[in-house]
Amino acid sequence: MTRTFSEPHGLTKRCVEPLMTITAESGMVCPQSGEWEIIGVVSTTAVFAEGQVMPEYYGRKVLWMLIRAG
């Protein structure tokens, strides 16, 4: 996220806030709706709704990372 602040004499200053990484393991409740990607050797994406249980991938527990809030 980028924010712009007004400085004296009409100048502007941009401040870029660091992005917060949101992750959830298989079996946990999804903390935020959006598109999620598996972290690790296997790479796949899926869309989950907040409150949904994060799934396993082919019977294995995985770590999911939010890549696009929705």
PyMOL Python script that loads the backbone (N, CA, C, O; Angstrom):
from pymol import cmd

cmd.read_pdbstr("""\
ATOM      1  N   MET A   1       0.845  -1.156   0.000  1.00  0.00           N
ATOM      2  CA  MET A   1       0.000   0.000   0.000  1.00  0.00           C
ATOM      3  C   MET A   1       0.899   1.231   0.000  1.00  0.00           C
ATOM      4  O   MET A   1       1.891   1.288   0.727  1.00  0.00           O
ATOM      5  N   THR A   2       0.547   2.202  -0.811  1.00  0.00           N
ATOM      6  CA  THR A   2       1.306   3.441  -0.878  1.00  0.00           C
ATOM      7  C   THR A   2       0.436   4.571  -0.355  1.00  0.00           C
ATOM      8  O   THR A   2      -0.727   4.697  -0.738  1.00  0.00           O
ATOM      9  N   ARG A   3       0.994   5.380   0.508  1.00  0.00           N
ATOM     10  CA  ARG A   3       0.284   6.547   1.019  1.00  0.00           C
ATOM     11  C   ARG A   3       1.061   7.793   0.628  1.00  0.00           C
ATOM     12  O   ARG A   3       2.291   7.777   0.565  1.00  0.00           O
ATOM     13  N   THR A   4       0.340   8.867   0.368  1.00  0.00           N
ATOM     14  CA  THR A   4       0.961  10.140   0.016  1.00  0.00           C
ATOM     15  C   THR A   4       0.644  11.149   1.101  1.00  0.00           C
ATOM     16  O   THR A   4      -0.510  11.301   1.503  1.00  0.00           O
ATOM     17  N   PHE A   5       1.670  11.837   1.575  1.00  0.00           N
ATOM     18  CA  PHE A   5       1.523  12.835   2.619  1.00  0.00           C
ATOM     19  C   PHE A   5       1.908  14.197   2.064  1.00  0.00           C
ATOM     20  O   PHE A   5       2.857  14.313   1.288  1.00  0.00           O
ATOM     21  N   SER A   6       1.166  15.234   2.466  1.00  0.00           N
ATOM     22  CA  SER A   6       1.487  16.597   2.048  1.00  0.00           C
ATOM     23  C   SER A   6       2.573  17.174   2.944  1.00  0.00           C
ATOM     24  O   SER A   6       2.521  17.047   4.168  1.00  0.00           O
ATOM     25  N   GLU A   7       3.534  17.795   2.332  1.00  0.00           N
ATOM     26  CA  GLU A   7       4.631  18.451   3.045  1.00  0.00           C
ATOM     27  C   GLU A   7       4.446  19.952   2.894  1.00  0.00           C
ATOM     28  O   GLU A   7       3.674  20.386   2.039  1.00  0.00           O
ATOM     29  N   PRO A   8       5.121  20.747   3.688  1.00  0.00           N
ATOM     30  CA  PRO A   8       5.056  22.200   3.512  1.00  0.00           C
ATOM     31  C   PRO A   8       5.509  22.600   2.108  1.00  0.00           C
ATOM     32  O   PRO A   8       6.315  21.900   1.495  1.00  0.00           O
ATOM     33  N   HIS A   9       5.009  23.692   1.609  1.00  0.00           N
ATOM     34  CA  HIS A   9       5.373  24.250   0.303  1.00  0.00           C
ATOM     35  C   HIS A   9       4.863  23.395  -0.858  1.00  0.00           C
ATOM     36  O   HIS A   9       5.415  23.459  -1.956  1.00  0.00           O
ATOM     37  N   GLY A  10       3.810  22.591  -0.629  1.00  0.00           N
ATOM     38  CA  GLY A  10       3.180  21.852  -1.713  1.00  0.00           C
ATOM     39  C   GLY A  10       3.895  20.588  -2.153  1.00  0.00           C
ATOM     40  O   GLY A  10       3.464  19.950  -3.114  1.00  0.00           O
ATOM     41  N   LEU A  11       4.975  20.204  -1.483  1.00  0.00           N
ATOM     42  CA  LEU A  11       5.676  18.979  -1.846  1.00  0.00           C
ATOM     43  C   LEU A  11       4.924  17.780  -1.280  1.00  0.00           C
ATOM     44  O   LEU A  11       4.227  17.897  -0.273  1.00  0.00           O
ATOM     45  N   THR A  12       5.067  16.630  -1.928  1.00  0.00           N
ATOM     46  CA  THR A  12       4.449  15.414  -1.413  1.00  0.00           C
ATOM     47  C   THR A  12       5.519  14.390  -1.080  1.00  0.00           C
ATOM     48  O   THR A  12       6.607  14.392  -1.656  1.00  0.00           O
ATOM     49  N   LYS A  13       5.194  13.529  -0.154  1.00  0.00           N
ATOM     50  CA  LYS A  13       6.111  12.483   0.274  1.00  0.00           C
ATOM     51  C   LYS A  13       5.360  11.167   0.215  1.00  0.00           C
ATOM     52  O   LYS A  13       4.262  11.051   0.760  1.00  0.00           O
ATOM     53  N   ARG A  14       5.941  10.176  -0.440  1.00  0.00           N
ATOM     54  CA  ARG A  14       5.307   8.872  -0.541  1.00  0.00           C
ATOM     55  C   ARG A  14       5.916   7.921   0.475  1.00  0.00           C
ATOM     56  O   ARG A  14       7.131   7.895   0.673  1.00  0.00           O
ATOM     57  N   CYS A  15       5.070   7.153   1.103  1.00  0.00           N
ATOM     58  CA  CYS A  15       5.508   6.179   2.091  1.00  0.00           C
ATOM     59  C   CYS A  15       4.918   4.831   1.700  1.00  0.00           C
ATOM     60  O   CYS A  15       3.698   4.694   1.603  1.00  0.00           O
ATOM     61  N   VAL A  16       5.760   3.848   1.477  1.00  0.00           N
ATOM     62  CA  VAL A  16       5.295   2.517   1.114  1.00  0.00           C
ATOM     63  C   VAL A  16       5.289   1.653   2.364  1.00  0.00           C
ATOM     64  O   VAL A  16       6.322   1.454   3.004  1.00  0.00           O
ATOM     65  N   GLU A  17       4.106   1.140   2.703  1.00  0.00           N
ATOM     66  CA  GLU A  17       3.991   0.287   3.878  1.00  0.00           C
ATOM     67  C   GLU A  17       4.339  -1.149   3.493  1.00  0.00           C
ATOM     68  O   GLU A  17       3.960  -1.594   2.409  1.00  0.00           O
ATOM     69  N   PRO A  18       5.042  -1.878   4.339  1.00  0.00           N
ATOM     70  CA  PRO A  18       5.368  -3.265   4.029  1.00  0.00           C
ATOM     71  C   PRO A  18       4.105  -4.118   4.002  1.00  0.00           C
ATOM     72  O   PRO A  18       3.185  -3.906   4.793  1.00  0.00           O
ATOM     73  N   LEU A  19       4.069  -5.075   3.095  1.00  0.00           N
ATOM     74  CA  LEU A  19       2.935  -5.976   3.014  1.00  0.00           C
ATOM     75  C   LEU A  19       3.040  -7.037   4.100  1.00  0.00           C
ATOM     76  O   LEU A  19       4.127  -7.536   4.394  1.00  0.00           O
ATOM     77  N   MET A  20       1.923  -7.371   4.681  1.00  0.00           N
ATOM     78  CA  MET A  20       1.905  -8.400   5.710  1.00  0.00           C
ATOM     79  C   MET A  20       1.606  -9.737   5.034  1.00  0.00           C
ATOM     80  O   MET A  20       0.635  -9.841   4.284  1.00  0.00           O
ATOM     81  N   THR A  21       2.405 -10.738   5.281  1.00  0.00           N
ATOM     82  CA  THR A  21       2.187 -12.054   4.717  1.00  0.00           C
ATOM     83  C   THR A  21       1.230 -12.817   5.620  1.00  0.00           C
ATOM     84  O   THR A  21       1.443 -12.916   6.829  1.00  0.00           O
ATOM     85  N   ILE A  22       0.178 -13.353   5.026  1.00  0.00           N
ATOM     86  CA  ILE A  22      -0.804 -14.127   5.770  1.00  0.00           C
ATOM     87  C   ILE A  22      -0.708 -15.563   5.306  1.00  0.00           C
ATOM     88  O   ILE A  22      -0.821 -15.845   4.114  1.00  0.00           O
ATOM     89  N   THR A  23      -0.501 -16.472   6.245  1.00  0.00           N
ATOM     90  CA  THR A  23      -0.412 -17.893   5.933  1.00  0.00           C
ATOM     91  C   THR A  23      -1.368 -18.681   6.818  1.00  0.00           C
ATOM     92  O   THR A  23      -1.794 -18.220   7.877  1.00  0.00           O
ATOM     93  N   ALA A  24      -1.690 -19.883   6.353  1.00  0.00           N
ATOM     94  CA  ALA A  24      -2.532 -20.792   7.125  1.00  0.00           C
ATOM     95  C   ALA A  24      -2.193 -22.222   6.717  1.00  0.00           C
ATOM     96  O   ALA A  24      -1.996 -22.504   5.535  1.00  0.00           O
ATOM     97  N   GLU A  25      -2.126 -23.111   7.684  1.00  0.00           N
ATOM     98  CA  GLU A  25      -1.826 -24.520   7.422  1.00  0.00           C
ATOM     99  C   GLU A  25      -3.109 -25.291   7.153  1.00  0.00           C
ATOM    100  O   GLU A  25      -4.196 -24.871   7.549  1.00  0.00           O
ATOM    101  N   SER A  26      -2.971 -26.417   6.479  1.00  0.00           N
ATOM    102  CA  SER A  26      -4.108 -27.311   6.273  1.00  0.00           C
ATOM    103  C   SER A  26      -4.740 -27.617   7.622  1.00  0.00           C
ATOM    104  O   SER A  26      -4.040 -27.867   8.603  1.00  0.00           O
ATOM    105  N   GLY A  27      -6.072 -27.597   7.665  1.00  0.00           N
ATOM    106  CA  GLY A  27      -6.798 -27.877   8.896  1.00  0.00           C
ATOM    107  C   GLY A  27      -7.158 -26.633   9.688  1.00  0.00           C
ATOM    108  O   GLY A  27      -8.040 -26.684  10.545  1.00  0.00           O
ATOM    109  N   MET A  28      -6.488 -25.506   9.416  1.00  0.00           N
ATOM    110  CA  MET A  28      -6.805 -24.251  10.098  1.00  0.00           C
ATOM    111  C   MET A  28      -7.980 -23.568   9.403  1.00  0.00           C
ATOM    112  O   MET A  28      -8.283 -23.862   8.247  1.00  0.00           O
ATOM    113  N   VAL A  29      -8.633 -22.663  10.109  1.00  0.00           N
ATOM    114  CA  VAL A  29      -9.704 -21.872   9.528  1.00  0.00           C
ATOM    115  C   VAL A  29      -9.090 -20.745   8.706  1.00  0.00           C
ATOM    116  O   VAL A  29      -8.156 -20.081   9.154  1.00  0.00           O
ATOM    117  N   CYS A  30      -9.613 -20.531   7.509  1.00  0.00           N
ATOM    118  CA  CYS A  30      -9.114 -19.482   6.619  1.00  0.00           C
ATOM    119  C   CYS A  30      -9.337 -18.114   7.271  1.00  0.00           C
ATOM    120  O   CYS A  30     -10.473 -17.764   7.591  1.00  0.00           O
ATOM    121  N   PRO A  31      -8.258 -17.334   7.472  1.00  0.00           N
ATOM    122  CA  PRO A  31      -8.391 -16.050   8.149  1.00  0.00           C
ATOM    123  C   PRO A  31      -8.894 -14.914   7.261  1.00  0.00           C
ATOM    124  O   PRO A  31      -9.365 -13.898   7.771  1.00  0.00           O
ATOM    125  N   GLN A  32      -8.800 -15.075   5.925  1.00  0.00           N
ATOM    126  CA  GLN A  32      -9.216 -14.006   5.019  1.00  0.00           C
ATOM    127  C   GLN A  32      -9.570 -14.598   3.654  1.00  0.00           C
ATOM    128  O   GLN A  32      -8.853 -15.449   3.128  1.00  0.00           O
ATOM    129  N   SER A  33     -10.669 -14.139   3.101  1.00  0.00           N
ATOM    130  CA  SER A  33     -11.086 -14.599   1.777  1.00  0.00           C
ATOM    131  C   SER A  33     -10.101 -14.123   0.717  1.00  0.00           C
ATOM    132  O   SER A  33      -9.538 -13.033   0.818  1.00  0.00           O
ATOM    133  N   GLY A  34      -9.903 -14.954  -0.298  1.00  0.00           N
ATOM    134  CA  GLY A  34      -9.049 -14.564  -1.401  1.00  0.00           C
ATOM    135  C   GLY A  34      -8.411 -15.748  -2.088  1.00  0.00           C
ATOM    136  O   GLY A  34      -8.808 -16.896  -1.888  1.00  0.00           O
ATOM    137  N   GLU A  35      -7.409 -15.447  -2.908  1.00  0.00           N
ATOM    138  CA  GLU A  35      -6.667 -16.472  -3.637  1.00  0.00           C
ATOM    139  C   GLU A  35      -5.434 -16.855  -2.833  1.00  0.00           C
ATOM    140  O   GLU A  35      -4.663 -15.994  -2.408  1.00  0.00           O
ATOM    141  N   TRP A  36      -5.260 -18.139  -2.633  1.00  0.00           N
ATOM    142  CA  TRP A  36      -4.171 -18.668  -1.824  1.00  0.00           C
ATOM    143  C   TRP A  36      -3.282 -19.565  -2.668  1.00  0.00           C
ATOM    144  O   TRP A  36      -3.746 -20.200  -3.616  1.00  0.00           O
ATOM    145  N   GLU A  37      -1.993 -19.615  -2.317  1.00  0.00           N
ATOM    146  CA  GLU A  37      -1.022 -20.454  -3.032  1.00  0.00           C
ATOM    147  C   GLU A  37      -0.276 -21.315  -2.022  1.00  0.00           C
ATOM    148  O   GLU A  37       0.002 -20.881  -0.904  1.00  0.00           O
ATOM    149  N   ILE A  38       0.040 -22.528  -2.425  1.00  0.00           N
ATOM    150  CA  ILE A  38       0.819 -23.422  -1.563  1.00  0.00           C
ATOM    151  C   ILE A  38       2.268 -22.964  -1.559  1.00  0.00           C
ATOM    152  O   ILE A  38       2.825 -22.643  -2.609  1.00  0.00           O
ATOM    153  N   ILE A  39       2.875 -22.932  -0.387  1.00  0.00           N
ATOM    154  CA  ILE A  39       4.292 -22.625  -0.251  1.00  0.00           C
ATOM    155  C   ILE A  39       5.048 -23.947  -0.225  1.00  0.00           C
ATOM    156  O   ILE A  39       4.732 -24.822   0.582  1.00  0.00           O
ATOM    157  N   GLY A  40       6.028 -24.101  -1.084  1.00  0.00           N
ATOM    158  CA  GLY A  40       6.817 -25.323  -1.097  1.00  0.00           C
ATOM    159  C   GLY A  40       7.115 -25.783  -2.506  1.00  0.00           C
ATOM    160  O   GLY A  40       7.055 -25.008  -3.461  1.00  0.00           O
ATOM    161  N   VAL A  41       7.439 -27.063  -2.618  1.00  0.00           N
ATOM    162  CA  VAL A  41       7.825 -27.640  -3.905  1.00  0.00           C
ATOM    163  C   VAL A  41       6.644 -27.655  -4.870  1.00  0.00           C
ATOM    164  O   VAL A  41       6.788 -27.314  -6.044  1.00  0.00           O
ATOM    165  N   VAL A  42       5.486 -28.050  -4.373  1.00  0.00           N
ATOM    166  CA  VAL A  42       4.275 -28.069  -5.190  1.00  0.00           C
ATOM    167  C   VAL A  42       3.733 -26.650  -5.274  1.00  0.00           C
ATOM    168  O   VAL A  42       3.718 -25.935  -4.271  1.00  0.00           O
ATOM    169  N   SER A  43       3.294 -26.239  -6.437  1.00  0.00           N
ATOM    170  CA  SER A  43       2.748 -24.895  -6.580  1.00  0.00           C
ATOM    171  C   SER A  43       1.371 -24.972  -7.214  1.00  0.00           C
ATOM    172  O   SER A  43       1.227 -25.403  -8.358  1.00  0.00           O
ATOM    173  N   THR A  44       0.370 -24.556  -6.471  1.00  0.00           N
ATOM    174  CA  THR A  44      -0.987 -24.475  -6.984  1.00  0.00           C
ATOM    175  C   THR A  44      -1.708 -23.363  -6.246  1.00  0.00           C
ATOM    176  O   THR A  44      -1.313 -22.985  -5.143  1.00  0.00           O
ATOM    177  N   THR A  45      -2.758 -22.842  -6.847  1.00  0.00           N
ATOM    178  CA  THR A  45      -3.541 -21.799  -6.201  1.00  0.00           C
ATOM    179  C   THR A  45      -4.994 -22.236  -6.106  1.00  0.00           C
ATOM    180  O   THR A  45      -5.453 -23.081  -6.874  1.00  0.00           O
ATOM    181  N   ALA A  46      -5.711 -21.650  -5.156  1.00  0.00           N
ATOM    182  CA  ALA A  46      -7.137 -21.918  -4.978  1.00  0.00           C
ATOM    183  C   ALA A  46      -7.755 -20.728  -4.262  1.00  0.00           C
ATOM    184  O   ALA A  46      -7.061 -19.962  -3.594  1.00  0.00           O
ATOM    185  N   VAL A  47      -9.058 -20.581  -4.407  1.00  0.00           N
ATOM    186  CA  VAL A  47      -9.781 -19.496  -3.765  1.00  0.00           C
ATOM    187  C   VAL A  47     -10.545 -20.064  -2.574  1.00  0.00           C
ATOM    188  O   VAL A  47     -11.259 -21.058  -2.700  1.00  0.00           O
ATOM    189  N   PHE A  48     -10.386 -19.419  -1.408  1.00  0.00           N
ATOM    190  CA  PHE A  48     -11.062 -19.852  -0.190  1.00  0.00           C
ATOM    191  C   PHE A  48     -11.779 -18.670   0.442  1.00  0.00           C
ATOM    192  O   PHE A  48     -11.340 -17.525   0.333  1.00  0.00           O
ATOM    193  N   ALA A  49     -12.891 -18.970   1.104  1.00  0.00           N
ATOM    194  CA  ALA A  49     -13.653 -17.952   1.813  1.00  0.00           C
ATOM    195  C   ALA A  49     -13.236 -17.935   3.279  1.00  0.00           C
ATOM    196  O   ALA A  49     -12.881 -18.968   3.847  1.00  0.00           O
ATOM    197  N   GLU A  50     -13.284 -16.752   3.884  1.00  0.00           N
ATOM    198  CA  GLU A  50     -12.977 -16.632   5.309  1.00  0.00           C
ATOM    199  C   GLU A  50     -13.882 -17.575   6.095  1.00  0.00           C
ATOM    200  O   GLU A  50     -15.090 -17.627   5.865  1.00  0.00           O
ATOM    201  N   GLY A  51     -13.287 -18.320   7.026  1.00  0.00           N
ATOM    202  CA  GLY A  51     -14.031 -19.262   7.852  1.00  0.00           C
ATOM    203  C   GLY A  51     -14.010 -20.689   7.327  1.00  0.00           C
ATOM    204  O   GLY A  51     -14.348 -21.624   8.052  1.00  0.00           O
ATOM    205  N   GLN A  52     -13.612 -20.862   6.066  1.00  0.00           N
ATOM    206  CA  GLN A  52     -13.518 -22.193   5.474  1.00  0.00           C
ATOM    207  C   GLN A  52     -12.275 -22.887   6.029  1.00  0.00           C
ATOM    208  O   GLN A  52     -11.282 -22.227   6.338  1.00  0.00           O
ATOM    209  N   VAL A  53     -12.323 -24.213   6.157  1.00  0.00           N
ATOM    210  CA  VAL A  53     -11.156 -24.968   6.634  1.00  0.00           C
ATOM    211  C   VAL A  53     -10.180 -25.129   5.473  1.00  0.00           C
ATOM    212  O   VAL A  53     -10.564 -25.551   4.382  1.00  0.00           O
ATOM    213  N   MET A  54      -8.917 -24.788   5.716  1.00  0.00           N
ATOM    214  CA  MET A  54      -7.893 -24.900   4.670  1.00  0.00           C
ATOM    215  C   MET A  54      -7.627 -26.380   4.400  1.00  0.00           C
ATOM    216  O   MET A  54      -7.392 -27.153   5.328  1.00  0.00           O
ATOM    217  N   PRO A  55      -7.665 -26.767   3.131  1.00  0.00           N
ATOM    218  CA  PRO A  55      -7.558 -28.186   2.801  1.00  0.00           C
ATOM    219  C   PRO A  55      -6.127 -28.716   2.732  1.00  0.00           C
ATOM    220  O   PRO A  55      -5.157 -27.961   2.661  1.00  0.00           O
ATOM    221  N   GLU A  56      -6.040 -30.023   2.757  1.00  0.00           N
ATOM    222  CA  GLU A  56      -4.779 -30.703   2.466  1.00  0.00           C
ATOM    223  C   GLU A  56      -4.650 -30.741   0.948  1.00  0.00           C
ATOM    224  O   GLU A  56      -5.614 -30.479   0.230  1.00  0.00           O
ATOM    225  N   TYR A  57      -3.466 -31.065   0.469  1.00  0.00           N
ATOM    226  CA  TYR A  57      -3.239 -31.195  -0.961  1.00  0.00           C
ATOM    227  C   TYR A  57      -2.810 -32.622  -1.243  1.00  0.00           C
ATOM    228  O   TYR A  57      -1.725 -33.039  -0.839  1.00  0.00           O
ATOM    229  N   TYR A  58      -3.647 -33.364  -1.928  1.00  0.00           N
ATOM    230  CA  TYR A  58      -3.415 -34.784  -2.207  1.00  0.00           C
ATOM    231  C   TYR A  58      -3.065 -35.554  -0.936  1.00  0.00           C
ATOM    232  O   TYR A  58      -2.131 -36.355  -0.913  1.00  0.00           O
ATOM    233  N   GLY A  59      -3.847 -35.291   0.132  1.00  0.00           N
ATOM    234  CA  GLY A  59      -3.690 -36.029   1.376  1.00  0.00           C
ATOM    235  C   GLY A  59      -2.536 -35.583   2.263  1.00  0.00           C
ATOM    236  O   GLY A  59      -2.245 -36.230   3.270  1.00  0.00           O
ATOM    237  N   ARG A  60      -1.885 -34.502   1.908  1.00  0.00           N
ATOM    238  CA  ARG A  60      -0.757 -33.993   2.707  1.00  0.00           C
ATOM    239  C   ARG A  60      -1.056 -32.606   3.237  1.00  0.00           C
ATOM    240  O   ARG A  60      -1.656 -31.779   2.551  1.00  0.00           O
ATOM    241  N   LYS A  61      -0.629 -32.361   4.474  1.00  0.00           N
ATOM    242  CA  LYS A  61      -0.771 -31.021   5.045  1.00  0.00           C
ATOM    243  C   LYS A  61       0.205 -30.093   4.345  1.00  0.00           C
ATOM    244  O   LYS A  61       1.357 -30.453   4.100  1.00  0.00           O
ATOM    245  N   VAL A  62      -0.268 -28.892   4.025  1.00  0.00           N
ATOM    246  CA  VAL A  62       0.559 -27.893   3.337  1.00  0.00           C
ATOM    247  C   VAL A  62       0.377 -26.544   4.011  1.00  0.00           C
ATOM    248  O   VAL A  62      -0.528 -26.353   4.824  1.00  0.00           O
ATOM    249  N   LEU A  63       1.245 -25.622   3.662  1.00  0.00           N
ATOM    250  CA  LEU A  63       1.155 -24.250   4.145  1.00  0.00           C
ATOM    251  C   LEU A  63       0.667 -23.391   2.989  1.00  0.00           C
ATOM    252  O   LEU A  63       1.285 -23.361   1.924  1.00  0.00           O
ATOM    253  N   TRP A  64      -0.445 -22.692   3.201  1.00  0.00           N
ATOM    254  CA  TRP A  64      -1.021 -21.807   2.206  1.00  0.00           C
ATOM    255  C   TRP A  64      -0.649 -20.361   2.514  1.00  0.00           C
ATOM    256  O   TRP A  64      -0.560 -19.971   3.678  1.00  0.00           O
ATOM    257  N   MET A  65      -0.431 -19.560   1.456  1.00  0.00           N
ATOM    258  CA  MET A  65      -0.112 -18.131   1.608  1.00  0.00           C
ATOM    259  C   MET A  65      -1.115 -17.329   0.771  1.00  0.00           C
ATOM    260  O   MET A  65      -1.363 -17.642  -0.393  1.00  0.00           O
ATOM    261  N   LEU A  66      -1.686 -16.286   1.391  1.00  0.00           N
ATOM    262  CA  LEU A  66      -2.617 -15.414   0.670  1.00  0.00           C
ATOM    263  C   LEU A  66      -1.848 -14.591  -0.347  1.00  0.00           C
ATOM    264  O   LEU A  66      -0.895 -13.892  -0.001  1.00  0.00           O
ATOM    265  N   ILE A  67      -2.273 -14.680  -1.626  1.00  0.00           N
ATOM    266  CA  ILE A  67      -1.578 -13.905  -2.665  1.00  0.00           C
ATOM    267  C   ILE A  67      -2.461 -12.795  -3.227  1.00  0.00           C
ATOM    268  O   ILE A  67      -1.953 -11.861  -3.848  1.00  0.00           O
ATOM    269  N   ARG A  68      -3.789 -12.884  -3.017  1.00  0.00           N
ATOM    270  CA  ARG A  68      -4.684 -11.839  -3.485  1.00  0.00           C
ATOM    271  C   ARG A  68      -5.951 -11.864  -2.628  1.00  0.00           C
ATOM    272  O   ARG A  68      -6.718 -12.826  -2.662  1.00  0.00           O
ATOM    273  N   ALA A  69      -6.154 -10.802  -1.868  1.00  0.00           N
ATOM    274  CA  ALA A  69      -7.348 -10.725  -1.027  1.00  0.00           C
ATOM    275  C   ALA A  69      -8.580 -10.595  -1.917  1.00  0.00           C
ATOM    276  O   ALA A  69      -8.530 -10.014  -3.001  1.00  0.00           O
ATOM    277  N   GLY A  70      -9.681 -11.150  -1.431  1.00  0.00           N
ATOM    278  CA  GLY A  70     -10.877 -11.098  -2.262  1.00  0.00           C
ATOM    279  C   GLY A  70     -12.124 -10.908  -1.545  1.00  0.00           C
ATOM    280  O   GLY A  70     -13.188 -10.852  -2.161  1.00  0.00           O
TER     281      GLY A  70
END
""", "prot")
cmd.dss("prot")
cmd.show_as("cartoon", "prot")
cmd.util.cbc("prot")
cmd.orient("prot")
